[in-house]
Amino acid sequence: MNIDILLKYFPGLTEQQKERFAALDGLYRDWNAKINVISRQDIDALYEKHILHSLSIAKIVQFKPGTEVLDVGTGGGFPGIPLAILYPLADFHLVDSIGKKIKVVQEIADALGLTNVKAEQARVEQLNTSYDFIVSRAVTRLKPFLGWVRYKIHKSGNNDRPNGVLYLKGGDLSEELAEVPDRYRVYDLSDYFDEPFFETKKVIYVPKK
């Protein structure tokens, strides 16, 4: 599978964006052979299960220039790296507690020339900065995650939606969401993408109080 699946849903990509997305396959295969950041069976489905899944956030919010985004528990750079390619005028701070994963993220960002990406080995609790949006792919249950990030979100922003959290998660979330005292909205990714992989995948949007 190649970038055709991205063009199916994001037909307006620039030539530079196409080149950068196309380069991800070789970069991740090369780095994954040295440091395992993507499961072996998933590397062949990189564009669907990792890149397009990351870009699903763009179906909910389109980051305007100057938007500051924190990616918590980025792992191999998801969703941060694909979003940084799609939104070169937004700024992305990608953090993970595991140093070798951050090394891969920084090397890939450098290879692509992504000057809007900062990768850092850190726990979100250690950060003293605040952001417009905080994104993540299912690092824990939503309630404790919101506890970590609640006070790291700017009160106001210039995007079409209020600042907040955009959380990628799958499966039956009814029990987990029942724990959450905040207002939230669930977006089913099957409404945006045809592939069976997305049938149970969701974006949970929690606007800042």
N, C-alpha and C positions, 0 to 999 in steps of 0.2 A: 504494500500500500504506500502511495506517495502523496504529494501535496494536492493531488486532484480532489481529495475529500475536503480539503480546506477551501479550495476554489469553488466547490459546490455550494458552500454556505457563506463564503466571504469572497464574492467574485470581484470586488473592487481593490484587491491587493495591488500595491505598486510593484514594479520590477524588483526593487531592493528588498521588499518584504518577501516576495516569492523566492529570491535567492537565499535569503536568510532562513526561511522555513525549509527550503530544500536542503540546506547545509546541515540541518539538525540531525538528519538520519546518520550521516557519516560521523559526526561529532559524538553523538550519543553511543553509537556502536563502538567507536574507538575508546571512549572513556569507560564505558560499561565493562569492557574487557579487562580494565585495570582496577576499577572501583565500582562495585555493583550498586548502581543507583536506580536501576529499573529491573524488574524481574525478567529472567531469561525468556520466558514465554511471551512477555509483553513487548519486547523490543521490536518484534516484527509488526506489532500493531501500534507502534509509536504515534503515528499521526491521528489515529482514531481515539485510542484510550488515554493518551496523555496530552497531545497538542490540541486536538479539537475539543476535548473535555475541558482543558484550561480556557480555551477561547469562548466556551459557553457563557462565561461571565460577561463577555462583550454583547451578548444578546439581551442582557438585563441592564447594564450600564455601559455607556460609551464614554470613556475617560477623556475629558477635555485637556488641552495643553496646560501644563503646570500642576495637574492632579498628582498628589503624593499618595503612593500605594505601598502598604506593607504586606509582604507575603510571609506568613508564619508557618514554620515547619516545611520549608520549600522542598526539602529532599533533593531531588535532582534538578530542581528549578521549575517546578510546576505548582501553581499556574503562572508564576512570575515571568519566566523567559518568553513563552509565547505571547503573553499580554504586552511585554515590553517591545516585542517586534511589531505587534499590531498598533501600539500607541507610543511611537518614538518620542513624542513631546510630553509624555507623562513620566514621572520619576518613580522608580521601583526600588524598594529596599527588601532584599530577600534574606531571611534569617533561618538558621537551623542550628541545633545544638551540636550536631555532628560535623566536625571540622573537615573530614575528607569529602563529605557531600558538598560543602561550601566551596572547597577547592575546585571540584568539577564545575559547579555553577559559575564561578568566576572565570575559569578557563574558557568555558563555552561562551560566556558573555563577551570576553575579550576577543575570541576568535571571530565572533560575529560583528565586532565593532559596536556593541551596545553600550554607548556612553551613558545611557539613562538607567543603568543597573548598578546597584551596589550590593555585594554579597558579603554577609558577615556571620561568623560563628557566634551565636548569642541565643539566649532564651528571651522570649518576648517580655518576661517580667523584668529583665534587666534594662530594657530600653527606656530612655527618658524623653523620646521625641513623640510627636503625634502626627496623625495622617488623615487624609480625607477618607480613604477606604482601606479596610483590612481584608485580605483574601486568604483562603486556605483550603486545602483538600483534606478534610476529615482527619485531623490530627488527634482529636479526642471528641467526647460528647460536647454538644453545643453549649450547655449551661456553664461548665467550667471554663470553656474557651472564652465565652463572653466575659467571665470574671477576670480573665487575664488582660483582655484588650479594651475593656469598657472605657477606660480613662485615657486611651491613646488615640482618640478620634477627635479631629477638629470639630468645633460646633457648627461652623458654616463652610460652604464650599460653592463652587461655580458649576457643578454638574447638574444634569436634569433631574437627578434623584438626590435626596438628602444624603449626606455622608453616613457611612455605616459599615457593616460587616457583610461580606459576600462569601458564603460557605458552601463548598461543593461536598455533597454527601449522597449516598445511595441507600436503597432498601426501604424498609418500613420504618418511618421516623416518628410514628404517632406517640410512642412512649417517651422518646427522647424530647420531642417538642413540648410534651405536656409539662416537662420540668422547667421550661423557659418562661420567665415572667415578662419578658420584653414583647413588644409588638414585633411581628415578623410576617414575611410573605414567602410562600414556597412556590418556586417555578419548576415545573416538570420539563426536563430537557427533551423528553419525547415530543413535546410541542414544537420543538425547533429542529430536531435531527431525526432522520429516518432509521438509523442503524439500531439493531436490537440492543447493542451495548447501552444505549441511553434510555431504555424503557423504564429502568428503576432509578435513574440518576436525577438529581435535583440541585438547584441552587437555592439556598436559604438566604434571604436578604433581611437583615436586621438593621433598620435605620437607627441612628443615634437618638437617644431620648432627648 
